[in-house]
């Protein structure tokens, strides 16, 4: 871009950030929607208000090949917001990107595999972080945002602040997790953050966590699609296997709908075994005559 184009882009980008804040968007949404504008600007090296319908199709076709559908959808929503609120242009090409309605079940680790994964993690800070993700069932962003003030060792509770949808919740704190957090904090003694980045006052980077987990999954020869969020799935599934009711699990996970929590019942071997027994009994109850099976 020319210097004048760069100035125009910076002006529009600042307006975009302001509009996102004025619309009451949450920090994670602001980051995702602003990243969409940065990404398409870098892709064409042009101010995004000069892009044509064909340019947009080209961009999204390339994005589909290189990123997940979740990213594609976020970029579509972010650019839609940019066009409507910053450029004051009508969004005419909403349907050029329509992610497939695929509902895949996540891979679940056994308790033994979770133990192996944590034990084999090289860096102590990531080892503690994975333990916290699993034993508290946290989202990645929730764990990164934990502060010293959120840990109540007297009540044995953890205060999760501004989770998904801006909702707070209180979680029981396992003794083992508290002990690990104390050992971890003594290594860095940051006055505020539980998981600070090295040499700064910001939390650890998401990318570092993801890379560390990917490495240990490979080293453990676990042939499953595992991400930091998988440990939350494992938390939910293993608690259901231990007999925890859905309502209690819904609170622990911070789900707004019980239907979201109920999906985990499909992942428990106990539930699958119950279904298998029921189907077997159903088939055996049939009174069949003259049928060769």
Order of alpha helices (4+ residues) and beta strands (2+ residues): alpha-alpha-alpha-alpha-alpha-alpha-alpha-beta-beta-beta-alpha-alpha-alpha-alpha-alpha-alpha
